[in-house]
Amino acid sequence: MSAYIVIRITVNDPIKLKEYQQVAPSIIESFGGKLLARGGEVASLEGPAENRRVVIIEFPSMEKAKRFYHSPAYTQAIKLRIGVADFELIAVEGIS
């Protein structure tokens, strides 16, 4: 069953964030992940306005999503965004 990581990002330094953005996609792909949405227009339809960048990644399973996040490669990538952007991540299992 597919799983999705949803990320909401407040970018503090877009130039420095590019370093993270250059390495993260290949790590995502190595765990079977696929970027579905990445920083496009966000429209708040109900509830508080969402002004953050939103990223949605699909993984083949919840296990793969968790393995991606806790992998040594992604742990190193996280260091590239510390102080550069504030990330909120959740993983949610898809519907079978």
C-alpha positions in Angstrom: 0.0 0.0 0.0 1.4 3.4 -1.0 2.3 6.0 1.6 2.9 9.7 1.3 5.2 12.1 3.0 3.7 15.6 3.2 6.1 18.4 4.0 5.4 22.0 4.8 8.3 24.3 4.6 9.1 27.9 5.7 12.1 28.9 3.6 14.5 31.4 5.4 17.3 31.4 2.8 16.2 30.2 -0.7 19.8 30.3 -2.0 21.2 28.1 0.7 18.2 25.7 0.4 19.3 24.9 -3.2 22.2 22.7 -1.7 19.6 20.5 0.0 17.3 20.5 -3.1 20.2 19.2 -5.2 20.7 16.1 -3.1 17.3 15.2 -1.7 15.6 14.0 -5.0 18.1 11.2 -5.6 17.8 10.0 -2.0 14.0 10.0 -2.4 14.3 8.0 -5.7 16.7 5.5 -4.1 13.8 4.4 -1.8 11.3 4.2 -4.6 9.9 7.6 -3.9 8.3 9.9 -6.4 7.8 13.7 -6.1 4.1 14.5 -6.7 4.1 18.2 -5.8 7.0 20.5 -5.1 6.6 24.1 -4.3 3.8 25.0 -6.7 0.9 27.3 -6.0 -0.9 26.6 -2.8 -4.5 27.7 -2.4 -6.1 27.6 1.0 -9.7 26.4 0.5 -10.8 26.0 4.1 -9.2 26.8 7.4 -6.2 29.1 8.1 -4.2 30.4 5.1 -1.2 28.2 4.2 1.7 30.3 3.1 4.4 27.6 3.3 5.9 25.6 0.4 4.3 22.2 0.2 5.9 19.0 -1.0 4.2 15.6 -1.5 6.2 12.5 -2.0 4.7 9.0 -2.8 6.5 5.9 -1.6 5.6 2.3 -2.3 4.9 1.6 1.4 5.0 3.2 4.8 8.0 1.2 5.6 9.9 2.6 2.6 8.9 6.2 3.6 10.2 5.6 7.1 13.4 4.0 5.9 13.9 7.0 3.6 13.5 9.5 6.4 15.8 7.6 8.9 18.4 6.7 6.3 22.0 7.8 6.8 21.9 9.6 3.4 18.8 11.7 4.3 20.2 12.3 7.8 23.1 14.0 6.1 20.8 16.0 3.8 18.8 17.3 6.8 22.0 19.0 8.0 22.0 21.1 4.8 18.7 22.7 5.7 19.3 23.4 9.4 18.9 27.2 9.8 18.0 27.5 6.1 14.4 26.3 6.3 11.9 25.0 8.8 10.4 21.7 7.8 7.3 19.9 9.1 6.9 16.3 7.8 4.2 13.7 8.3 3.8 10.3 6.7 0.4 9.0 5.9 -0.7 5.6 4.5 -2.7 5.6 1.3 -6.0 3.9 0.7 -5.8 0.3 -0.5 
